[in-house]
Amino acid sequence: MITSGAQQALDLVVRALLDPGDAVWCEDPGYAGLRGPLIAAGANIVAVPVDAEGLSVASGRAKAPAARLAVVAPSHQFPLGVVMSLGRRLELLDWARAAEAWVLEDDYDSEYRYAGRPLAALQGLDAASGAGAARVIYAGTFSKVTFPSLRIGYLVVPEALVEPVTRVRAALDDHPSAVVQPALAAFIGEGHFSAHVRRMRARYAARQETLIAAAQRWLEGKLTLSPDEAGLHLVARMTPALAARMSDRQAAARAAAVGVNVFALSGYAVEAKCNPALLLGYAAVPEDKIEESVRALAGAFSV
């Protein structure tokens, strides 16, 4: 089902599945933009912590074992960048089947993986298990791999939900722009989309390397960064020395004052106690500007 982006995809699912008061597992910290449709539907948002293996299913069971829906980004969790382990994926699917719950898989930037083989979607694991009716609804978007104003995304809906989601969709609008869709289909069908993704993957990998190298030169003793195999940003942990002087939100404000936009990790948390850190996006910054920006960031923390 073609949608106008990931948030409309979630809105369709929420309208089709949830009643006011239904519990929904959400990753904590997680992408705040996905909470809007849930709040509008009157859902009971259950903040479930994320560890090194992804969303903690055990914590979700303890908080809301009968939740109606879980919203996860298993391929590359935002903002932490964690990849959900196979064991955790199977555990999540086992819970969904036992609780007769649904899982919305947000796969917003899976195309940008710089090392190793592409990861199989949770939806594919669910469909291949043969353990009963499918429980995973897969949401993807072209906004991250083309440009945000395109506003084209998609849902892969289990058979049991095709009719109710289609009815909701028909009540809201028939389809996104019929002008853009054929152009995008031709772009994909003629091989240009695959070439574009390969080209941008190489460019973003180079920008990540440049960012890490610049950070090693200018941010030693202030922030620590490690390479990430995927995504469009890095999590920069504040050192104890810097964290003793300011919070991550104060650090982000200082960066903004010198013209560098970074984001405080704590701003994405609901209940989670995050170690102070900043999110450094590199995809939109040309390589020859990264060094200058990192140097300005270092200066902001030296005052």
C-alpha positions as CSV (number, residue, x, y, z in Angstrom):
1,M,0.0,0.0,0.0
2,I,1.5,3.3,-1.1
3,T,1.4,6.1,1.6
4,S,2.5,9.7,2.0
5,G,5.4,8.7,4.2
6,A,6.1,6.8,7.4
7,Q,3.9,8.9,9.7
8,Q,0.9,8.4,7.5
9,A,1.7,4.7,7.4
10,L,1.6,4.6,11.2
11,D,-1.6,6.7,11.2
12,L,-3.3,4.2,9.0
13,V,-2.3,1.3,11.2
14,V,-3.3,3.1,14.3
15,R,-6.7,4.0,13.0
16,A,-7.3,0.4,11.8
17,L,-6.1,-1.4,15.0
18,L,-6.2,0.7,18.1
19,D,-8.9,1.8,20.5
20,P,-8.4,4.6,23.0
21,G,-6.4,3.2,25.9
22,D,-4.7,0.4,24.1
23,A,-1.1,-0.1,25.1
24,V,1.6,0.3,22.5
25,W,5.3,-0.5,23.0
26,C,7.6,2.3,21.8
27,E,11.4,2.3,21.9
28,D,12.9,4.5,24.5
29,P,14.9,6.5,23.5
30,G,13.2,6.6,20.1
31,Y,11.9,8.7,17.2
32,A,9.5,11.3,18.7
33,G,7.7,11.8,15.4
34,L,6.1,8.4,15.6
35,R,4.4,9.2,18.9
36,G,2.1,11.8,17.4
37,P,-0.4,9.5,15.7
38,L,-0.4,7.3,18.9
39,I,-1.2,10.3,21.1
40,A,-3.9,11.4,18.7
41,A,-5.5,8.0,18.9
42,G,-5.5,8.0,22.7
43,A,-3.1,5.1,22.9
44,N,-1.3,4.3,26.1
45,I,2.4,4.7,25.1
46,V,4.6,2.3,27.0
47,A,8.2,3.4,26.9
48,V,10.3,0.2,26.5
49,P,14.1,0.5,27.0
50,V,16.6,-0.3,24.2
51,D,19.8,-2.2,25.0
52,A,22.7,-3.5,22.9
53,E,20.3,-6.1,21.3
54,G,17.5,-3.8,20.6
55,L,14.1,-3.3,22.2
56,S,13.9,-5.2,25.5
57,V,11.0,-7.6,25.1
58,A,11.4,-8.7,28.7
59,S,10.8,-5.1,29.8
60,G,7.9,-4.8,27.5
61,R,6.3,-8.0,28.9
62,A,6.8,-6.7,32.4
63,K,5.2,-3.3,31.7
64,A,2.4,-4.2,29.3
65,P,2.2,-7.9,28.4
66,A,-1.1,-7.5,26.6
67,A,-0.1,-4.5,24.5
68,R,-1.9,-4.3,21.1
69,L,1.1,-3.0,19.1
70,A,4.9,-2.7,19.2
71,V,6.6,0.0,17.1
72,V,10.3,-0.9,16.4
73,A,13.2,-0.1,14.0
74,P,15.1,-3.4,14.1
75,S,17.5,-2.7,11.2
76,H,19.0,0.5,12.6
77,Q,17.3,1.9,15.7
78,F,17.0,5.7,16.0
79,P,18.7,7.3,17.7
80,L,21.0,4.7,19.2
81,G,21.9,2.9,15.9
82,V,21.4,-0.5,17.5
83,V,20.7,-3.5,15.3
84,M,18.2,-5.9,16.8
85,S,19.8,-9.3,17.3
86,L,18.2,-12.5,15.8
87,G,17.4,-13.8,19.3
88,R,15.6,-10.6,20.2
89,R,13.7,-10.6,16.9
90,L,12.5,-14.2,17.5
91,E,11.5,-13.2,21.1
92,L,9.5,-10.3,19.8
93,L,7.7,-12.4,17.3
94,D,6.9,-15.1,19.9
95,W,5.4,-12.4,22.2
96,A,3.3,-10.9,19.3
97,R,1.9,-14.3,18.4
98,A,1.1,-15.3,22.0
99,A,-0.5,-11.9,22.8
100,E,-2.2,-11.7,19.4
101,A,-0.5,-8.3,19.1
102,W,1.0,-6.6,16.0
103,V,4.5,-5.3,15.3
104,L,5.0,-2.2,13.1
105,E,8.5,-2.5,11.6
106,D,9.9,1.0,10.7
107,D,12.7,0.4,8.2
108,Y,13.4,4.1,7.4
109,D,17.1,3.9,6.4
110,S,18.0,0.3,5.7
111,E,19.4,1.1,2.3
112,Y,22.4,2.9,3.9
113,R,24.4,0.1,5.2
114,Y,28.2,0.4,4.7
115,A,29.6,-2.9,5.9
116,G,28.4,-6.5,5.8
117,R,25.4,-8.0,4.0
118,P,22.0,-6.3,4.0
119,L,19.9,-7.4,6.9
120,A,16.7,-9.4,6.4
121,A,13.6,-7.6,7.5
122,L,11.7,-8.7,10.6
123,Q,8.7,-9.0,8.3
124,G,10.5,-11.5,6.2
125,L,11.5,-13.5,9.2
126,D,7.9,-13.5,10.4
127,A,6.6,-14.6,7.0
128,A,9.2,-17.4,6.6
129,S,8.6,-18.9,10.1
130,G,5.4,-20.7,9.2
131,A,4.3,-20.3,12.8
132,G,0.9,-19.0,12.2
133,A,-0.7,-15.8,10.8
134,A,1.8,-13.0,10.1
135,R,2.0,-10.3,12.8
136,V,4.4,-7.8,11.3
137,I,3.4,-4.7,9.3
138,Y,6.4,-3.3,7.4
139,A,6.7,0.4,6.8
140,G,9.3,1.9,4.4
141,T,9.9,5.4,2.9
142,F,11.6,6.9,-0.1
143,S,12.1,10.2,1.8
144,K,15.5,9.2,3.2
145,V,16.9,7.8,-0.1
146,T,15.6,10.5,-2.5
147,F,14.4,13.7,-0.9
148,P,11.9,14.5,1.9
149,S,9.5,16.5,-0.1
150,L,8.7,13.5,-2.3
151,R,6.4,12.2,0.4
152,I,6.1,8.7,-0.8
153,G,6.3,5.6,1.5
154,Y,4.7,2.2,1.6
155,L,3.2,-0.5,3.9
156,V,3.5,-4.2,3.5
157,V,0.3,-5.4,5.2
158,P,-0.4,-8.9,6.4
159,E,-3.4,-10.5,4.7
160,A,-5.6,-10.3,7.8
161,L,-5.3,-6.5,7.8
162,V,-5.6,-5.7,4.1
163,E,-9.4,-5.1,4.3
164,P,-9.5,-2.9,7.4
165,V,-6.4,-0.8,6.4
166,T,-7.8,-0.4,2.9
167,R,-11.1,0.9,4.4
168,V,-9.3,3.4,6.6
169,R,-7.2,4.5,3.6
170,A,-10.3,5.0,1.4
171,A,-11.9,7.2,4.2
172,L,-8.9,9.5,4.3
173,D,-7.7,9.7,0.6
174,D,-7.4,7.5,-2.4
175,H,-3.7,7.7,-3.0
176,P,-0.6,10.0,-2.8
177,S,0.2,12.1,-5.9
178,A,-0.5,10.2,-9.1
179,V,2.0,12.4,-10.8
180,V,5.0,11.4,-8.7
181,Q,4.3,7.7,-8.5
182,P,4.8,6.8,-12.2
183,A,8.0,8.9,-12.3
184,L,9.3,7.1,-9.2
185,A,8.3,3.7,-10.7
186,A,10.2,4.5,-13.9
187,F,13.2,5.6,-11.9
188,I,13.2,2.3,-10.1
189,G,12.4,0.1,-13.1
190,E,15.1,1.6,-15.3
191,G,17.8,0.9,-12.7
192,H,18.4,4.5,-11.7
193,F,17.3,4.1,-8.1
194,S,19.7,1.2,-7.4
195,A,22.5,3.3,-8.9
196,H,21.6,6.3,-6.9
197,V,21.6,4.3,-3.6
198,R,25.0,2.8,-4.4
199,R,26.4,6.2,-5.2
200,M,25.0,7.8,-2.1
201,R,26.0,4.9,0.1
202,A,29.6,5.5,-1.0
203,R,29.4,9.2,-0.4
204,Y,27.8,8.9,3.0
205,A,30.4,6.3,4.1
206,A,33.2,8.7,3.1
207,R,31.5,11.5,5.1
208,Q,31.3,9.3,8.1
209,E,35.0,8.5,7.9
210,T,35.8,12.2,7.5
211,L,33.7,13.1,10.6
212,I,35.4,10.5,12.7
213,A,38.9,11.6,11.6
214,A,38.0,15.3,12.3
215,A,36.6,14.3,15.7
216,Q,39.8,12.5,16.6
217,R,41.7,15.7,15.8
218,W,39.5,18.3,17.4
219,L,37.2,16.6,20.0
220,E,39.6,14.5,22.0
221,G,38.6,14.8,25.7
222,K,35.2,16.2,24.8
223,L,33.3,13.6,22.7
224,T,34.0,10.0,21.7
225,L,32.7,8.6,18.4
226,S,32.8,5.1,16.9
227,P,32.1,4.0,13.3
228,D,28.6,2.8,12.6
229,E,27.9,0.2,9.9
230,A,24.7,2.0,8.8
231,G,22.7,5.1,9.1
232,L,23.1,8.9,8.5
233,H,24.3,10.0,12.0
234,L,26.7,9.0,14.8
235,V,26.1,9.1,18.5
236,A,28.9,11.1,20.1
237,R,29.2,10.3,23.8
238,M,30.2,13.2,26.1
239,T,33.3,12.5,28.1
240,P,33.0,12.6,31.9
241,A,35.0,15.8,31.9
242,L,32.6,17.6,29.5
243,A,29.5,16.0,31.1
244,A,30.6,17.4,34.5
245,R,30.4,20.9,33.0
246,M,27.1,20.7,31.1
247,S,24.2,18.5,30.1
248,D,23.8,17.2,26.5
249,R,21.0,19.8,26.0
250,Q,23.3,22.6,27.1
251,A,26.0,21.2,24.8
252,A,23.5,21.2,21.9
253,A,22.6,24.8,22.7
254,R,26.2,25.9,22.7
255,A,26.7,24.2,19.3
256,A,23.7,26.0,17.9
257,A,25.2,29.3,19.1
258,V,28.2,28.7,16.8
259,G,26.1,27.6,13.8
260,V,26.4,23.8,14.2
261,N,23.1,21.8,14.5
262,V,23.4,18.7,16.7
263,F,20.8,17.0,18.9
264,A,20.8,15.9,22.5
265,L,20.3,12.2,23.0
266,S,18.2,12.9,26.1
267,G,15.7,14.8,24.0
268,Y,14.6,11.4,22.5
269,A,14.0,9.7,25.8
270,V,10.8,9.3,27.7
271,E,11.8,7.4,30.8
272,A,15.3,6.1,29.8
273,K,18.3,7.5,31.7
274,C,20.7,8.1,28.8
275,N,24.3,8.8,29.2
276,P,24.9,12.3,27.9
277,A,25.5,12.3,24.2
278,L,25.0,14.2,21.0
279,L,23.7,13.1,17.6
280,L,25.9,14.3,14.8
281,G,24.3,14.1,11.4
282,Y,26.8,14.0,8.5
283,A,24.7,13.1,5.4
284,A,23.8,16.7,4.4
285,V,27.3,18.1,5.1
286,P,29.8,18.2,2.2
287,E,33.1,16.6,3.1
288,D,35.1,19.8,2.8
289,K,32.8,21.4,5.4
290,I,32.9,18.7,8.0
291,E,36.3,19.7,9.4
292,E,35.2,23.3,9.7
293,S,32.1,22.3,11.6
294,V,33.9,19.9,14.0
295,R,36.4,22.6,14.7
296,A,33.6,25.1,15.5
297,L,31.9,22.4,17.7
298,A,35.2,22.0,19.7
299,G,35.4,25.7,20.2
300,A,31.9,25.8,21.6
301,F,32.8,23.4,24.3
302,S,36.1,25.2,25.2
303,V,34.4,28.3,26.5
